[in-house]
Amino acid sequence: MLRFMTLAGLCFVAGLAQAADNGFYIGAGATQSDYGFANPGDTLPFDDTTSGYKLIVGWRPLDSFGVEASYIDHGDATVPSGIVCIQFITVPCPASTSLNAETLSAFAVGYLDFPLVDLFAKAGFNSWKFDGQSIQGFVPLFQINESGTDLAFGAGVQVRFGSFGARLEYERFNFVQDESLDTISLSLTYTFL
């Protein structure tokens, strides 16, 4: 009896974990981004890894191909202003700096479709906005407001249960002065059948 129940359970789970029909999908997730600044001399405060959130919309017309757009608020990082000033303004300045980046991206996505999971890679463009400010008291000592358009790419894995999916992915966004912003995200998606 135990074997029969185990076999029936496995058949039920395998039926749920098949790839959903292709179509339009939406999703949301949590991100962790690394701004990639070096910390010479272990200066404090220094935290250029931040948490944020991600919104996804896409269309997968074929098992092996889709298009996707995403918005990510990469969160706020805190680094010593001297690092930011030397890197972007080329002069030293005091205190710490709060940084924030947002990206709006469009990707072409290629999939390797397996019975339980999809592996995918994507390449495209991102429109980025990068803000930073150093404040002492209530007066900003300096502000950085940069924006632009650059290349982005990523790769990941997703598991699908009918219309629902869970994905883990890595993305790299080029932004200010050819710096890169590395992001890992865990998202849930829903495909409209």
N, C-alpha and C positions, 0 to 999 in steps of 0.2 A: 504494500500500500504506500509506503514511504517513497519508493522509487517512482510509482505512478504520480504521486503528488509533486515530487521534484521535477519530473519530466513535464508535467502539465504547467507547472510554474515557469520553467525555462521557456517553454513554447509561448506562454503568455507574454513574458518579458521580451522575447525576441520579436514578437509581433508588434509590441509598442515601440521598440527601439529601431524601427526601420526608418529609412529616409522619408521625410514628408514629401508630398507632391511639391513640385517647383511652383514658385509664385512670388508674390510680394511679401516682404517680411519687415517687421519692426523689432527693435530691441533696446535694451538699456543695460548698463553695467557699471561696475566700479573699476577705477583705474589706479595704477601707481606709476608715476612718471619720475624720471631722473633727468635733471637739467644738465648734468655732465660737467659741472664746474670742478676744478681741482681745488684742494684745500691746502695751500702751502703753509707749513708750520702748524697744522692742526688748529687754526684760528676758530674761536667760538664767538657768537653762535654760528653754526653751520649746519644746514639741513636742506640740501638741494634735491631730496627725494620727497615727493608729495603724493597725496591721495586726491582723487577727483572723480568725475563721473563722465559717462559716455552715452550718447543717444545714436541709434542706428536706424537707417531705412534702406531697403535694398530690393532688388528684383533678380530672381534666379530663373531665367527662361529655360535653361538646359541643365542637365545633371553636372556638366563640367564647366559651366561659365555663368557669371552673374555680374551685376554692377551694384555698387553700394556707396552710400554717402553717410558720413558720421560727423558728429559734433562732439568735441571733448573739451571740458574745462579741466585743465591739468592740475589745478590747485595752486596754493601759495607755498613758495619756498622762502627760507630765510638764510641769507648768506652775508658775510661781512662786506660792507660797502667797498672796501679797498679792492676786493676781487672784481666786483662789478665795474667800478670806476676805471680800473686799469684795463679791463677787457674791452669795455664799450666806449668809455669817455676819454681814456688815456691819461687821466689824472687821479691821484689818490684822494679819498674823502673819508670822513669819519662814520661811525655808527654801523648799523646793519641795514640791509636792504631786503624788502619784501618783493618777490617776483611772482608774476602770474602769467600763464600762457593759455591761449585758447586756439583750437584748430578746427577748421571746417574742411572736410576732405571728401574727395570723389575718387573711387577706385574701380578698376576692372579686377575681377576676382576669378581665379582658376581653381577648380575643385578636383580632388581625387575622391571619388565616391565609393565608400565601402559599405557593407551591410549595416554596421552599427555606428560608424563615425565617418566624418568628412575631414580630410586634410585640405587646407587651402593656403594659397599665396595670393597677395594682391599688390598692385602698384598703381600709383596715380599722383594726384596733386593735392596740396593742402594750402588753404588760405589761413595764415597765422596772424595772431595778434599777441604781442609780448609787452607787458607793462612791468615797471619796477619803480619803486620809490624808497627813498631814505628819509626818515622823519626824525627830527630831534625836537622834542616838545610837540608843538602843534604846527611847526613850520617845516614843509618839505625842503630838504637840502638840495635834492635833485630829483628829477623824474625822467624815466625812459618810457617812451611810447613808440613802439616800432610795429610795423605790419608788413606783410608781403605775401607772395605766392611762391611755393617751392615744391620739390618732389617729396613723396612719401611712399613707403612700402611696408609690408607686413606679412606675417604668416601665422597660422594657428591650426587648432583642431576643434571640431564641434561634434557633439553627440546630439542626436535628434530623437525625440519621442513623439511621434505623430506630428502635430503642428508646432510643438514646443521644442526648443533647442537650447543647449548650453555650450558656450564657446570660451576657450582660453586662447588669447592671441598676443603676439608681440608686434608693435608698430614702431617705426622710426620716422620722425618728422624732421626735415631740415628747416631751420629758422634763422634767427639773427646771425649775420656774418658767418654763414656756413657752419654754425653750431648745430648739434643734433639733440633732439629730445626723444629719449627712449621710453616707451610706454608699454606696460603689461596690463591687460584687462581681462576681467571675467564678466561675461554678459549672458543674459537670457534673451531669447528671441521667440517670436511667434510668427508663423507663416500663415497667410490667408489662403485657404484652399479654394 
